[in-house]
């Protein structure tokens, strides 16, 4: 009898422990929890490479509190992410491989204006990330960014010329409208409504015009009530 009770108690403890370590549902990703961070892999197609001109401290956090080690000078590294005050890289440390946040003063580039250009990129992408989170678009956004904000368009048109490509994307909102007929109950003589069919009717529409994959105009129907159309800087093109 004791062995049976002991086995039952052990099973309860195991189940309890499993319940405690079960991962929480609906947990937000790291990207969602860091709205001030721009991740370059999601932003530009060609990596931005920076040269480490001097040994520099590497931190595990973007605020520069917990130091991990020292980044070795004389190597060229791709920029993974950035804030307005720190760059995230992965490379060789003075002791072993290391990844973390480093002050911008430790880097150089073939482009003498790389610091100013990266600041422009950062400011633009923070605005774009906010628009995408709100499912909105603005003149100056790329089509990739529009897709992230609005999803797949309902209808597309494209025109190619020697000057490049232009066209439009349409996003149409539909609502289901039920239709009824009036009938008379033969037993009671009373009138009643009976469902007949349903239709999908247009509730609102957004037309996004683009030139060479950059939004050039936005037309919204009244149902959207989007207010003034926002304009941002077009995607930054780097020469390095």
Order of alpha helices (4+ residues) and beta strands (2+ residues): alpha-alpha-beta-beta-beta-beta-beta-beta-beta-beta-beta-alpha-alpha-beta-beta-beta-beta
